[in-house]
Structures are given as C-alpha cells and as structure tokens.
Amino acid sequence: MTFEEIKNSEKENLMHTYGRFEVALVNGKGSTAYDINGKEYIDFTSGIGVNALGYSDEGWSKAVSEQAKKIQHISNLYYSPLQTAVAEKLCSLTGFSKVFLCNSGAEANECAIKLARKYSFDKYGNIGRNKILTLVNSFHGRTMATLTATGQDAMHNYFFPFIDGFVYAQANNIDSFNSVIDDSICAVLIELVQGEGGVQPLNKDFVKSIEKICKEKDILLMIDEVQTGISRTGKLYCYQKFDIQPDVITSAKGLGGGLPIGACLCTKDLENVLTAGTHGTTFGGNPVACAGALEILNRVTSEEFLKKVEEKGEYIRNRLLKIKGVKEVRGMGMMIGIVTENDNAKKIANDCVANGLLILLAKNLLRMLPPLNITYEEINKGLEILEKVFEEDLK
Ligand SMILES: *Cc1c(COP(=O)(O)O)cnc(C)c1O
C-alpha cells in the first residue's frame, strides 16, 4: 500500500474525528519510528505520552507477547494474578489503598467522578452535595461526563444536554476558587500541569491552598495524572512534587506502555465506596494490558531512572531556550511546551514531520512528550531537526 492509498482509505472508511499529520507509521524501535516508505522519524511524542519505553521495547514486547500466548482475556468474573500484581505495585509505590482498573484516561476519570458522588451520597445522603469543581482550560476526556468536566467552553457545544453538577474556577486563582466553593461541592478534579491546555503548570501555593480547603470541608481532592503520571515529570506521579496527599488520582496514557489501560487509585477512607454492581468494565484489567503495565512499573520507577528523566528534561529545555524563534519553554521533566515567537506552532510541527521529527501540539504551543528512555543520541538528532526547522522558518 502507498501512503496515498492509506490516506484515501482513511477518508472513505473512518469517521473524520482527527486532524492527522501527513505520515503513516508502520514500525519503530526505541525513539525512532519508520513510515510506510521506510523514512526515519525521531519521536518526541510517545504516541501522546503512551509509549513510556518507546517503540517495541524488548522487555515490554516480550512480556506482552508471552502473556498473549498464555491467556488474553478472562473477564472480571474471575481472579487474575496480573491485575493483583499491577494493583499491588501501584499501591506500594504510592501509598494509596485500592485501585480500579479500566481502559483509558476518560474511564479512570469517570470512576473518580462516580466515586466522589457516591462517597458524598453515602455520608451525607441525597442532599445535592454532588458537584465537581474543575479548572478552566483543563482536559479530562471525551465521554459525556469527562467532556463536561473539561473546563473549555469551546468543547461544550453540539452534544447538549451536558451533565449537571460541574463548576469551574480559574487555575492559579484562589479567589476564583473560593467564589465557586459551596456546600454543593463534593470533589475537586485537577491536572497539576494542564497538558492539552498548553502545558500550564499550577502554582504550588495554589495547590496547597486547595488541599487545605478540601480537607476542611471534606471535599475530595482528585488529581488527574493521566498525562503527568508514570514518571513523566520526574516523579512516578506529579502530586509527589507538590507535597500534597490527594484522596484520588487517575492514571492512564503511559501506564500500559502502549496498550489501553487506566487506573483510579484511592485512599483507605474511600476503599469501600464503590461496591459490586456499582461500577465495572468488561476489558478493565485485561491480562495483556496488565503484563505491559507491570513491565512499565518495574522499569520506570527507580530513583536512578527518575533522575535521568529530570536530567534529560533539563537538557532539552536548555537547548530549546537557545533556539531563535522560541519565545518560552515551560513544563516539568519530560513534559515540555514551547511557545513560538511567531505563533506558528502548527506550521513548525508540520515542517518537523517533513524533516523527520514527530512533535505534538497543545493549543498554540509545540509540545514534547518523548519516550522516558530516549537516548541522548536521539534527543540530539531530534533537536537538530527542530533547530533547522526554526532556522528555515525565520529566513
Ligand atoms: C489524555 C487525557 C485524558 C483522556 O485520556 P483518554 O485515554 O484519551 O480517555 C484525560 N485527562 C488528561 C489530563 C489527559 O491528558
């Protein structure tokens, strides 16, 4: 098949829900991908933060393919040693008490939303204490509830009616937060670095203040770690950098290293809120996905590994700051946003692809989420392409 044939078939057979770059990828190794014509691309995307160990990592592929040969799915009617291994590992690494396994970030957030509402219902009764506070410019997913949770007016269109019971406050603005807090709120759901919203980190003071208010009012503090989690920011989870103890965190993207798996983690106080029959999912905790997740959790969580993520992130940010045409660089660890001088991130990203570099966009920024184990050789190759594209652009 040629690229044109694939493109035509996509147009004919898939719903047109994505704006795609002009390339069809067919294989990869480490942080290098190859297209249908064999052309090489350095990968600064990890498939949007998913391939934590890059493409076709040896240990990961072995774990996944061996599990596929053993047993691929059993449903949640039966016990699974792989589910328990993943949950045990997540709990021991974080101190959370219980895990619900699902298949995506949106689903992990759905679980958190249901858990928060039932916690409040069980404790206070059906008195309308059920609202979830989220932040303007956030992103929490594409299902009806998580889309409503997403604090972006532009996304609250077409699909009316949206779900009741969500209110929004400005990020990094405690007055705005206080102005929407009242007795109807049962939980706060936030990202610590707003990823899709343009790689916007929250201030530590703001987050600490939120935590204090939540504790005082028995409002659950729930952190959406779908993008920031799995060592992306230099800690297994980003909240560990903010010196806070959330009640709930959600995880997905990098967790499976390339297979669909999500998780919702809660503290001991919340461990009995969701019970048999109140929540579930057919595929959740699938053995093959769990085998992938277990390999990831065994490989990306040592102090030594986390230190390297920080160092590589620092190295990349320093080099980016030296590029003419780069106005601002922000983010944490290897979650990096780049504001361009000419507000032309989309054009730069397209030119990067044409020159053999895969890079993401977030709002009007360039965004980088390289595989956590990317080598300096690949980083340098990728940055050289980016430097060249900026140089050409300014000519
Ligand atoms: C990607 C993302 C989601 C949605 O995850 P899906 O797996 O696409 O459902 C939710 N929250 C955040 C912060 C994300 O970055």
Ligand as a Chemical Component Dictionary entry (heavy atoms), coordinates in Angstrom:
data_LIG
# 
_chem_comp.id                   LIG 
_chem_comp.type                 NON-POLYMER 
_chem_comp.pdbx_formal_charge   0 
_chem_comp.three_letter_code    LIG 
# 
loop_
_chem_comp_atom.comp_id 
_chem_comp_atom.atom_id 
_chem_comp_atom.alt_atom_id 
_chem_comp_atom.type_symbol 
_chem_comp_atom.charge 
_chem_comp_atom.model_Cartn_x 
_chem_comp_atom.model_Cartn_y 
_chem_comp_atom.model_Cartn_z 
_chem_comp_atom.pdbx_ordinal 
LIG C1 C1 C 0 -5.414 12.277 27.556 1  
LIG C2 C2 C 0 -6.011 12.753 28.798 2  
LIG C3 C3 C 0 -7.265 12.271 29.233 3  
LIG C4 C4 C 0 -8.089 11.324 28.415 4  
LIG O1 O1 O 0 -7.494 10.087 28.257 5  
LIG P1 P1 P 0 -8.080 9.033  27.179 6  
LIG O2 O2 O 0 -7.249 7.825  27.397 7  
LIG O3 O3 O 0 -7.907 9.660  25.840 8  
LIG O4 O4 O 0 -9.505 8.836  27.509 9  
LIG C5 C5 C 0 -7.732 12.697 30.451 10 
LIG N1 N1 N 0 -7.035 13.570 31.203 11 
LIG C6 C6 C 0 -5.851 14.054 30.815 12 
LIG C7 C7 C 0 -5.109 15.007 31.702 13 
LIG C8 C8 C 0 -5.299 13.686 29.594 14 
LIG O5 O5 O 0 -4.126 14.205 29.194 15 
# 
loop_
_chem_comp_bond.comp_id 
_chem_comp_bond.atom_id_1 
_chem_comp_bond.atom_id_2 
_chem_comp_bond.value_order 
_chem_comp_bond.pdbx_ordinal 
LIG C1 C2 SING 1  
LIG C2 C3 SING 2  
LIG C2 C8 DOUB 3  
LIG C3 C4 SING 4  
LIG C3 C5 DOUB 5  
LIG C4 O1 SING 6  
LIG O1 P1 SING 7  
LIG P1 O2 DOUB 8  
LIG P1 O3 SING 9  
LIG P1 O4 SING 10 
LIG C5 N1 SING 11 
LIG N1 C6 DOUB 12 
LIG C6 C7 SING 13 
LIG C6 C8 SING 14 
LIG C8 O5 SING 15 
# 
